[in-house]
């Protein structure tokens, strides 16, 4: 397993949402990723770059191009991308153009700020995958690691599943 530094690119999504009673809606707020890594006592060097604060349904091809450029130009060879789950697979396809880097997308089905969120676990899975997996694009969600090009979100089941299942 590698001890290389990891770059975390944050894009928004449910993982970084919070509920505002006065507005009765969820909004993407400051990323909680740094706090989650601190709570996890992560000692491996890392750098966090906030690219945007968007729900993944609002991401444009221009946004995906920005994510691609940030990952491609980064000196780090190990990258975790926090992302909304609805279009995570589309961004994975875009990032597949990068060779020689291990890129892991992850997110949450419940905001990180919620007590019963899957955010910490998913981030931990992505972190481990970024260290151990060979170059390629992966999605780490709900205790599973998927080939980023061979997975889909099953909205009815509330989880990611390999294509063909």
BELQUI-V168517 format. One record per residue. RES is the residue in three letters. PHI is phi in whole degrees, 0 to 359 (* if undefined). NEAR is the number of other ideal C-beta (glycine too) atoms within 10 Angstrom. Layout:
BEGIN
res: (RES;RES)
phi: (PHI;PHI)
near: (NEAR;NEAR)
END
This chain:
BEGIN
res: (UNK;UNK;UNK;UNK;UNK;UNK;UNK;UNK;UNK;UNK;UNK;UNK;UNK;UNK;UNK;UNK;UNK;UNK;UNK;UNK;UNK;UNK;UNK;UNK;UNK;UNK;UNK;UNK;UNK;UNK;UNK;UNK;UNK;UNK;UNK;UNK;UNK;UNK;UNK;UNK;UNK;UNK;UNK;UNK;UNK;UNK;UNK;UNK;UNK;UNK;UNK;UNK;UNK;UNK;UNK;UNK;UNK;UNK;UNK;UNK;UNK;UNK;UNK;UNK;UNK;UNK;UNK;UNK;UNK;UNK;UNK;UNK;UNK;UNK;UNK;UNK;UNK;UNK;UNK;UNK;UNK;UNK;UNK;UNK;UNK;UNK;UNK;UNK;UNK;UNK;UNK;UNK;UNK;UNK;UNK;UNK;UNK;UNK;UNK;UNK;UNK;UNK;UNK;UNK;UNK;UNK;UNK;UNK;UNK;UNK;UNK;UNK;UNK;UNK;UNK;UNK;UNK;UNK;UNK;UNK;UNK;UNK;UNK;UNK;UNK;UNK;UNK;UNK;UNK;UNK;UNK;UNK;UNK;UNK;UNK;UNK;UNK;UNK;UNK;UNK;UNK;UNK;UNK;UNK;UNK;UNK;UNK;UNK;UNK;UNK;UNK;UNK;UNK;UNK;UNK;UNK;UNK;UNK;UNK;UNK;UNK;UNK;UNK;UNK;UNK)
phi: (*;276;246;291;296;243;264;247;256;257;236;113;88;303;306;250;267;220;260;247;305;298;259;55;206;269;224;281;239;309;296;265;298;300;296;298;293;294;298;279;55;293;254;295;299;211;223;249;235;276;271;193;232;229;292;296;292;264;293;254;296;296;296;295;295;295;298;302;297;298;290;295;277;293;289;290;261;240;224;246;243;272;203;294;282;296;236;303;293;294;292;302;298;296;288;296;290;270;254;83;233;259;237;236;265;209;195;208;268;224;307;301;282;273;300;255;278;269;300;299;295;296;297;298;298;296;299;295;297;300;281;257;279;289;307;153;244;230;235;246;212;54;81;231;243;242;298;299;258;234;216;218;271;265;298;296;274;69;202;268;221;295;301;93;246)
near: (7;13;8;14;14;23;22;26;25;23;29;24;29;24;30;28;23;14;12;11;6;5;8;7;9;13;12;21;14;12;20;23;22;15;13;21;21;9;10;12;6;15;8;14;10;18;12;15;12;16;18;15;17;18;18;20;9;14;24;9;9;7;19;17;11;16;22;17;11;16;23;14;7;17;7;19;16;24;25;29;27;31;30;24;23;17;19;25;21;14;25;23;12;18;25;15;10;17;8;7;18;23;30;30;31;31;29;26;17;14;20;23;15;14;5;5;18;21;23;17;15;27;26;16;22;26;23;14;21;28;17;12;18;6;12;17;25;25;31;26;23;16;10;14;19;22;14;22;15;13;22;15;19;11;9;6;8;10;14;21;14;11;11;6;7)
END
